[in-house]
C-alpha cells in the first residue's frame, strides 16, 4: 500500500500562520476601507447641495442667477420660507431650489409644514386654495404667499392651441424675499382721465412680481406731481392731454422725474399736445400709421413692425437672447436732436412709410401724401437733473395677441424700460425657465440598430469578455499548481 508523505509539523504550522496573517491583513484592509467610505459618505451628505449637485440642464433649471445671490447676500434680517407640502409629495426641483437658498445665507431658514399636521397654517397668509409645494416667505410682520401655480406657470399659445409651461420658482422666491425685507417699494403712478385702457393682466402681474406699487394719478386734480412718484406711466390714452398737463409732465421730467409713455395713433383725433412734449427735445412726429415695405421687418401684416433694435440697457438682454419685439399700429417719430440727449431704441428700415390715412387706410401700397421713412418707434430721452423719458409710439404692443406673437418679448421690453427708469433692482429681471423640451427624433432604422446594440451586441460582448477572463485565470492557476 502506498503511504502518503506527511509535511513536517513545523512547515505546516508556518503555512497556517502565513495564511492566517494574510487573511487577517485582508480583513483589516477591508474594514479600514469600509470605515473610510462610511465617513466620506457622512461628510458628503452633510455638504450643501451646491457642492454635491451640478446643473447640466439646458435651461439651468437647478441653478440660481447672480441677481438672487446679490439679494440674499445683502440680507440683514432673518427670513423664513415655509414649504407647505404633504409627506411624500415633495417636488424635487423645488426641494433642490430651496436647498440652494438655505445654503446661501444664515439669514434664510426653510421650514417644511405638512398640511395634514398643520391644517390651518396657511389660512393666516392667504384665502386661496393651497396646493402641495406652495410657499410662504415671511420676515417680521411682512409675508407673501407663493402658490404652486405661481411657480409652475402655464401660458396659452393662441396659435398652436396649446399651453407652454415654465418654471418661475427663483423669480417668485427672490421677489418675495425682496418684498418682505424692503419697506420703501418703488411707486408707479398710472395717468388717468384721458380714456386710457387698463394695463394688460400679464404686464400688471410682472409689475407686482417686481415689487412695484401701482397708483393712479389725475393731473386735473393736483397742483403738482407727488414727490414719491418714481415713475409716471401713460398707457394708451384715447384723447389728448391739455397743454397744462403736458407742461406739468415736462417740468416733472426736467426736475429729475421719470416718464414712461406708450401712446400710438388714435382712431378719433390726434395726441398733438402729448406728442408736443417730444418737440422740446428735437423729435418730430409724423401723421398716420407706419407700415413696413421690407418683408423681413414685419410679421403677418405690414403694420405689425419688426423694428431693428439698437444696443441699450433696455434692449441688450433681448438682443443677446435673439428675441424680436413687434410694434403694431405705430406712429412714426423722426429725431432731429443734435445734442445727443435722444437715443433711438427701435427703428424701421428706409423702405417703411407712414400711411397718412391712419385707421382709414385701404391699402398697404404707398400713395401720394404718404411720408417716407425710416422712423423711430421707440426712444429714450435724457433730461436735465437725471430725468428720463422712455417713449413707445405704439400702445397695442402689450396686447395679449401681439405679446404672444413675440413670445413675450414685448412685455419683457416694457419691463426692461420700467426697471431702467426706477433703477435696476437685483430682484428684477429674473425670467422664468421654459420646461418645453426639444426631443431627439430618430428614424425607425436607427432605433432598430440601437436596440440591437443595447439588447444584443453589448451584453454578449460583456459576457464573452467575462468568459475569456475566467478561462485565462483558471489556466494560470493550473499552470502554477
PLY file of the C-alpha trace (Angstrom):
ply
format ascii 1.0
element vertex 481
property float x
property float y
property float z
element edge 480
property int vertex1
property int vertex2
end_header
0.00 0.00 0.00
1.19 3.48 -0.96
1.88 5.72 2.02
1.34 9.45 1.91
4.21 11.56 2.99
3.16 13.99 5.71
4.62 17.50 5.88
6.71 18.25 8.87
4.65 19.84 11.62
6.80 22.97 11.67
6.36 23.64 7.95
2.60 23.07 8.22
2.38 25.48 11.12
4.28 28.17 9.23
1.96 27.83 6.29
-1.10 28.10 8.51
0.34 31.11 10.25
1.08 32.79 6.90
-2.45 32.11 5.62
-3.94 33.43 8.84
-1.85 36.60 8.73
-2.78 37.17 5.07
-6.47 36.72 5.84
-6.29 38.98 8.87
-4.46 41.63 6.83
-7.03 41.47 4.05
-9.86 41.68 6.59
-8.23 44.67 8.27
-7.75 46.48 4.99
-11.39 45.80 4.04
-12.60 47.12 7.39
-10.47 50.28 7.05
-11.72 50.93 3.50
-15.34 50.43 4.58
-14.83 52.78 7.54
-13.32 55.42 5.24
-16.21 55.07 2.80
-18.77 55.40 5.60
-17.04 58.51 6.98
-16.77 60.04 3.49
-20.44 59.28 2.84
-21.44 61.00 6.08
-19.25 64.01 5.32
-20.50 64.36 1.76
-24.12 64.06 2.85
-23.52 66.97 5.23
-22.22 69.21 2.46
-24.61 71.76 0.88
-26.29 70.68 -2.34
-24.42 73.42 -4.22
-21.23 71.35 -3.78
-22.68 67.93 -4.46
-25.18 68.54 -7.26
-24.37 70.03 -10.64
-26.87 71.53 -13.08
-26.39 70.25 -16.62
-29.92 71.08 -17.82
-30.19 73.27 -20.94
-32.24 75.97 -19.17
-30.20 75.81 -15.91
-33.36 74.71 -14.13
-31.48 73.81 -10.92
-29.28 76.92 -10.82
-29.80 80.38 -9.38
-28.71 83.62 -11.01
-26.30 86.26 -9.78
-29.32 88.52 -9.12
-30.55 86.17 -6.41
-27.07 85.89 -4.87
-26.82 89.68 -4.57
-30.26 89.92 -2.90
-29.60 87.04 -0.49
-26.05 88.05 0.41
-27.29 91.54 1.32
-29.81 90.24 3.86
-29.57 91.67 7.36
-32.87 90.27 8.63
-33.95 86.68 9.18
-36.26 85.27 6.50
-38.27 82.07 6.86
-39.50 80.13 3.85
-42.37 77.81 4.76
-42.73 74.87 2.40
-46.32 73.63 2.54
-46.31 70.03 1.34
-47.62 66.64 2.40
-45.14 63.91 3.21
-44.12 62.05 0.07
-45.43 64.78 -2.27
-42.28 66.91 -2.35
-41.34 68.34 -5.76
-37.67 67.51 -6.49
-36.99 70.74 -8.38
-38.46 72.92 -5.64
-36.58 70.93 -2.98
-33.27 71.47 -4.77
-34.00 75.18 -5.23
-34.91 75.67 -1.56
-31.71 73.88 -0.58
-29.69 76.40 -2.57
-31.41 79.34 -0.82
-30.85 77.70 2.57
-27.13 77.23 1.87
-26.62 80.76 0.55
-27.28 82.65 3.78
-27.54 82.05 7.51
-30.45 84.52 7.47
-32.63 82.10 5.46
-34.37 79.15 7.08
-36.53 76.64 5.22
-39.27 75.06 7.32
-41.50 72.28 6.00
-45.17 72.45 7.03
-47.27 69.35 6.43
-50.93 70.43 5.98
-52.02 67.11 7.47
-50.26 68.06 10.69
-50.91 71.84 10.47
-54.24 72.06 8.62
-54.87 75.76 9.38
-51.32 77.05 8.98
-51.76 78.59 5.51
-55.02 80.34 6.41
-53.16 83.13 8.22
-51.38 84.04 4.99
-53.89 83.55 2.16
-57.53 82.90 1.32
-56.56 80.92 -1.79
-56.79 77.16 -2.13
-53.33 75.95 -1.09
-51.80 73.21 -3.23
-48.89 70.97 -2.33
-45.48 72.61 -2.82
-46.79 76.11 -2.22
-44.59 78.52 -0.25
-44.86 81.35 2.24
-41.97 83.79 2.64
-42.00 85.71 5.92
-39.86 88.34 7.59
-41.18 90.04 10.70
-44.75 91.17 10.05
-44.44 91.07 6.25
-45.18 87.94 4.26
-46.01 86.77 0.75
-47.79 83.62 -0.34
-46.43 81.84 -3.45
-48.90 79.37 -4.89
-47.89 76.29 -6.86
-49.38 77.97 -9.94
-47.02 80.90 -9.41
-44.05 78.53 -9.55
-45.10 76.39 -12.49
-46.66 78.93 -14.83
-48.82 77.89 -17.77
-49.47 80.25 -20.66
-51.84 79.64 -23.55
-50.48 79.79 -27.09
-53.34 81.08 -29.19
-51.67 79.99 -32.41
-50.89 76.36 -31.58
-53.90 75.92 -29.25
-51.61 74.50 -26.59
-50.06 75.51 -23.30
-46.44 76.23 -22.58
-45.12 75.62 -19.07
-42.28 77.48 -17.43
-40.63 77.27 -14.01
-40.60 80.59 -12.17
-39.52 79.37 -8.76
-36.41 81.51 -8.47
-38.13 84.67 -9.70
-41.06 84.21 -7.31
-38.93 83.40 -4.24
-36.34 86.14 -4.78
-39.09 88.67 -5.45
-40.84 87.60 -2.24
-37.61 87.91 -0.22
-37.04 91.38 -1.64
-40.65 92.32 -0.84
-40.69 91.18 2.80
-37.33 92.83 3.57
-37.96 96.15 1.80
-40.02 98.85 3.47
-39.99 101.54 0.78
-41.14 100.00 -2.50
-40.94 101.85 -5.85
-44.07 103.87 -6.63
-45.56 103.79 -10.14
-48.28 106.33 -10.93
-50.55 105.49 -13.88
-52.13 108.52 -15.54
-55.91 108.55 -15.96
-58.58 110.90 -17.24
-58.00 110.57 -21.00
-59.73 107.31 -21.85
-56.67 105.24 -21.00
-57.05 101.47 -21.27
-56.45 99.17 -18.32
-52.99 97.67 -18.16
-52.88 94.11 -19.61
-53.05 91.43 -16.91
-49.70 89.93 -17.90
-47.98 93.30 -17.57
-49.67 94.01 -14.22
-48.51 90.63 -12.89
-44.93 91.41 -13.88
-45.13 94.80 -12.16
-46.41 93.15 -8.98
-43.75 90.44 -9.16
-41.04 93.09 -9.30
-42.43 94.72 -6.14
-43.59 97.95 -7.73
-46.64 99.53 -6.10
-49.17 100.95 -8.55
-51.20 104.12 -8.00
-53.46 106.21 -10.22
-52.96 109.90 -10.94
-55.17 112.56 -12.48
-53.27 115.73 -13.27
-56.58 117.64 -13.29
-56.93 117.14 -9.54
-53.43 118.07 -8.37
-51.28 121.17 -8.39
-48.07 119.18 -8.69
-46.97 115.63 -9.29
-46.47 113.73 -5.98
-42.86 113.72 -4.83
-42.99 109.99 -4.06
-43.74 109.17 -7.69
-40.74 107.22 -9.02
-42.23 106.80 -12.49
-45.33 108.12 -14.26
-46.85 105.76 -16.83
-49.04 106.99 -19.68
-50.69 103.97 -21.29
-52.77 104.17 -24.46
-54.79 107.39 -24.00
-57.67 107.75 -26.48
-57.91 111.55 -26.13
-55.29 114.26 -25.89
-53.88 115.86 -22.77
-54.29 119.57 -22.09
-51.39 121.96 -22.53
-51.30 122.50 -18.76
-50.93 118.76 -18.14
-48.15 118.47 -20.71
-46.32 121.43 -19.14
-46.58 119.71 -15.75
-45.11 116.49 -17.18
-42.32 118.39 -18.91
-41.37 120.17 -15.69
-41.52 116.87 -13.80
-39.04 115.27 -16.23
-36.74 118.30 -16.20
-36.67 118.23 -12.41
-35.38 114.65 -12.43
-38.62 112.68 -12.83
-39.07 109.51 -14.88
-41.72 109.19 -17.55
-42.80 106.07 -19.47
-45.13 106.70 -22.42
-46.92 104.10 -24.53
-49.12 106.01 -26.94
-49.84 105.33 -30.59
-52.20 106.72 -33.24
-55.81 107.11 -32.10
-58.94 106.41 -34.10
-60.52 109.76 -33.22
-58.38 112.89 -33.33
-54.69 113.10 -32.54
-52.45 113.35 -29.49
-50.96 116.63 -30.65
-50.30 118.08 -27.19
-48.87 114.86 -25.78
-46.51 114.35 -28.70
-45.69 118.05 -28.47
-43.75 117.11 -25.35
-41.14 115.48 -27.61
-40.72 118.67 -29.67
-38.86 120.15 -26.70
-36.15 117.55 -27.39
-35.99 117.82 -31.18
-38.29 114.91 -32.02
-40.81 115.33 -34.84
-43.98 113.25 -35.02
-45.40 112.06 -38.34
-49.07 111.75 -39.16
-50.62 108.34 -39.77
-49.65 104.71 -39.15
-46.24 103.31 -40.06
-46.14 100.33 -42.46
-43.01 98.42 -43.43
-42.06 97.74 -47.05
-39.31 95.26 -46.19
-40.79 91.78 -45.76
-38.06 90.82 -43.29
-39.13 93.61 -40.93
-42.79 92.90 -40.39
-44.89 89.91 -39.40
-48.31 88.85 -40.63
-49.26 92.36 -41.79
-47.06 95.32 -42.84
-48.36 97.43 -39.93
-47.07 94.87 -37.38
-43.47 96.03 -37.44
-40.37 94.04 -36.56
-38.07 97.01 -35.99
-34.31 96.91 -35.69
-33.04 97.20 -32.11
-30.21 99.49 -31.08
-27.89 98.47 -28.25
-29.05 99.90 -24.93
-29.52 98.63 -21.38
-33.23 98.34 -22.21
-32.73 96.21 -25.33
-29.43 94.38 -24.76
-30.95 91.37 -22.98
-33.39 90.84 -25.86
-30.64 91.19 -28.46
-28.45 88.65 -26.65
-31.28 86.10 -26.48
-32.38 86.72 -30.09
-35.85 87.97 -29.19
-37.75 90.19 -31.62
-40.44 92.52 -30.23
-43.11 93.75 -32.61
-44.62 97.22 -32.77
-48.16 97.19 -34.21
-50.06 100.38 -35.13
-47.14 102.73 -34.52
-46.70 106.43 -35.05
-43.54 107.49 -36.81
-41.01 109.66 -35.00
-38.04 111.45 -36.59
-35.13 112.53 -34.39
-33.69 115.94 -35.28
-31.86 116.37 -31.99
-28.16 117.21 -32.27
-27.37 117.36 -28.56
-27.20 113.59 -28.16
-29.86 113.53 -25.44
-32.22 111.41 -27.58
-31.33 107.76 -28.24
-33.32 105.57 -30.65
-34.25 102.11 -29.37
-36.34 100.69 -32.23
-36.19 101.87 -35.84
-37.79 100.85 -39.13
-35.98 100.43 -42.45
-35.73 103.01 -45.22
-38.43 101.05 -47.08
-41.03 101.98 -44.49
-43.50 104.83 -44.85
-46.34 106.36 -42.86
-49.86 105.96 -44.23
-51.45 109.36 -43.57
-54.88 107.78 -43.90
-54.30 106.22 -40.49
-57.07 103.86 -39.42
-58.85 104.66 -42.69
-56.16 103.05 -44.85
-57.42 100.74 -47.59
-54.10 99.51 -48.98
-50.57 98.88 -47.81
-49.16 100.27 -51.05
-47.54 103.68 -50.91
-49.81 106.50 -52.07
-49.45 110.23 -52.70
-49.09 112.09 -49.43
-47.58 109.18 -47.52
-44.40 110.05 -45.62
-41.11 108.28 -46.34
-39.20 106.53 -43.57
-37.14 105.38 -41.81
-38.78 106.12 -38.46
-38.05 105.67 -34.81
-40.83 103.85 -32.95
-39.18 103.74 -29.51
-36.65 106.10 -27.95
-35.22 107.34 -24.70
-34.58 110.96 -23.72
-32.05 112.13 -21.13
-33.44 115.23 -19.42
-31.77 117.63 -17.01
-31.19 116.68 -13.37
-31.05 112.97 -14.36
-34.65 112.97 -15.52
-35.53 110.45 -18.25
-38.30 109.66 -20.71
-38.81 106.32 -22.46
-41.33 106.57 -25.31
-43.03 103.84 -27.34
-45.10 105.12 -30.26
-47.28 102.00 -30.08
-49.59 101.13 -27.21
-51.08 97.98 -28.71
-47.76 96.11 -28.49
-48.64 94.99 -24.94
-51.96 93.48 -26.01
-52.08 89.73 -25.40
-52.21 88.84 -29.09
-49.12 90.84 -30.07
-47.23 89.88 -26.92
-47.88 86.18 -27.64
-46.71 86.74 -31.21
-43.37 87.96 -29.85
-43.04 85.05 -27.37
-43.39 87.53 -24.52
-40.55 89.80 -25.61
-42.92 92.78 -25.90
-43.75 92.71 -22.19
-40.07 92.00 -21.39
-39.11 95.12 -23.35
-41.65 97.21 -21.43
-40.46 95.80 -18.10
-36.84 96.48 -19.03
-37.81 100.10 -19.70
-39.65 100.38 -16.38
-36.79 98.75 -14.47
-34.32 101.12 -16.10
-36.36 104.16 -15.08
-36.86 103.01 -11.50
-33.25 101.97 -11.11
-32.09 98.41 -11.64
-33.18 96.19 -8.78
-31.37 92.87 -8.41
-34.68 91.14 -7.72
-35.92 92.24 -11.11
-35.38 90.66 -14.49
-35.24 87.05 -13.24
-37.11 85.40 -16.07
-38.91 82.07 -15.87
-37.31 78.93 -17.32
-39.08 77.01 -20.04
-39.99 73.38 -19.41
-40.89 72.69 -23.04
-38.03 70.43 -24.03
-36.95 69.63 -27.55
-36.85 65.86 -28.01
-34.40 63.97 -30.21
-36.15 62.40 -33.22
-34.62 59.31 -34.83
-35.66 57.08 -37.72
-37.01 53.54 -37.31
-33.81 52.07 -38.78
-31.67 53.95 -36.28
-33.97 52.86 -33.45
-33.66 49.21 -34.54
-29.88 49.48 -34.71
-29.72 50.97 -31.19
-31.98 48.21 -29.84
-29.78 45.54 -31.40
-26.63 47.09 -29.95
-28.04 47.71 -26.47
-30.02 44.48 -26.07
-27.90 42.04 -28.07
-24.37 43.05 -29.06
-23.19 44.82 -25.89
-24.46 42.19 -23.38
-22.98 39.34 -25.46
-19.69 41.20 -25.75
-19.53 41.71 -21.97
-20.41 38.02 -21.43
-17.68 36.90 -23.88
-15.09 39.10 -22.16
-16.08 37.61 -18.80
-15.74 34.01 -20.09
-12.30 34.75 -21.56
-11.08 36.31 -18.30
-12.32 33.33 -16.23
-10.71 30.74 -18.54
-7.45 32.64 -18.54
-7.34 32.78 -14.75
-8.09 29.04 -14.44
-5.32 28.21 -16.88
-2.85 30.31 -14.90
-3.90 28.60 -11.66
-3.42 25.11 -13.19
0.00 26.07 -14.51
1.02 27.38 -11.08
-0.02 24.19 -9.33
0 1
1 2
2 3
3 4
4 5
5 6
6 7
7 8
8 9
9 10
10 11
11 12
12 13
13 14
14 15
15 16
16 17
17 18
18 19
19 20
20 21
21 22
22 23
23 24
24 25
25 26
26 27
27 28
28 29
29 30
30 31
31 32
32 33
33 34
34 35
35 36
36 37
37 38
38 39
39 40
40 41
41 42
42 43
43 44
44 45
45 46
46 47
47 48
48 49
49 50
50 51
51 52
52 53
53 54
54 55
55 56
56 57
57 58
58 59
59 60
60 61
61 62
62 63
63 64
64 65
65 66
66 67
67 68
68 69
69 70
70 71
71 72
72 73
73 74
74 75
75 76
76 77
77 78
78 79
79 80
80 81
81 82
82 83
83 84
84 85
85 86
86 87
87 88
88 89
89 90
90 91
91 92
92 93
93 94
94 95
95 96
96 97
97 98
98 99
99 100
100 101
101 102
102 103
103 104
104 105
105 106
106 107
107 108
108 109
109 110
110 111
111 112
112 113
113 114
114 115
115 116
116 117
117 118
118 119
119 120
120 121
121 122
122 123
123 124
124 125
125 126
126 127
127 128
128 129
129 130
130 131
131 132
132 133
133 134
134 135
135 136
136 137
137 138
138 139
139 140
140 141
141 142
142 143
143 144
144 145
145 146
146 147
147 148
148 149
149 150
150 151
151 152
152 153
153 154
154 155
155 156
156 157
157 158
158 159
159 160
160 161
161 162
162 163
163 164
164 165
165 166
166 167
167 168
168 169
169 170
170 171
171 172
172 173
173 174
174 175
175 176
176 177
177 178
178 179
179 180
180 181
181 182
182 183
183 184
184 185
185 186
186 187
187 188
188 189
189 190
190 191
191 192
192 193
193 194
194 195
195 196
196 197
197 198
198 199
199 200
200 201
201 202
202 203
203 204
204 205
205 206
206 207
207 208
208 209
209 210
210 211
211 212
212 213
213 214
214 215
215 216
216 217
217 218
218 219
219 220
220 221
221 222
222 223
223 224
224 225
225 226
226 227
227 228
228 229
229 230
230 231
231 232
232 233
233 234
234 235
235 236
236 237
237 238
238 239
239 240
240 241
241 242
242 243
243 244
244 245
245 246
246 247
247 248
248 249
249 250
250 251
251 252
252 253
253 254
254 255
255 256
256 257
257 258
258 259
259 260
260 261
261 262
262 263
263 264
264 265
265 266
266 267
267 268
268 269
269 270
270 271
271 272
272 273
273 274
274 275
275 276
276 277
277 278
278 279
279 280
280 281
281 282
282 283
283 284
284 285
285 286
286 287
287 288
288 289
289 290
290 291
291 292
292 293
293 294
294 295
295 296
296 297
297 298
298 299
299 300
300 301
301 302
302 303
303 304
304 305
305 306
306 307
307 308
308 309
309 310
310 311
311 312
312 313
313 314
314 315
315 316
316 317
317 318
318 319
319 320
320 321
321 322
322 323
323 324
324 325
325 326
326 327
327 328
328 329
329 330
330 331
331 332
332 333
333 334
334 335
335 336
336 337
337 338
338 339
339 340
340 341
341 342
342 343
343 344
344 345
345 346
346 347
347 348
348 349
349 350
350 351
351 352
352 353
353 354
354 355
355 356
356 357
357 358
358 359
359 360
360 361
361 362
362 363
363 364
364 365
365 366
366 367
367 368
368 369
369 370
370 371
371 372
372 373
373 374
374 375
375 376
376 377
377 378
378 379
379 380
380 381
381 382
382 383
383 384
384 385
385 386
386 387
387 388
388 389
389 390
390 391
391 392
392 393
393 394
394 395
395 396
396 397
397 398
398 399
399 400
400 401
401 402
402 403
403 404
404 405
405 406
406 407
407 408
408 409
409 410
410 411
411 412
412 413
413 414
414 415
415 416
416 417
417 418
418 419
419 420
420 421
421 422
422 423
423 424
424 425
425 426
426 427
427 428
428 429
429 430
430 431
431 432
432 433
433 434
434 435
435 436
436 437
437 438
438 439
439 440
440 441
441 442
442 443
443 444
444 445
445 446
446 447
447 448
448 449
449 450
450 451
451 452
452 453
453 454
454 455
455 456
456 457
457 458
458 459
459 460
460 461
461 462
462 463
463 464
464 465
465 466
466 467
467 468
468 469
469 470
470 471
471 472
472 473
473 474
474 475
475 476
476 477
477 478
478 479
479 480
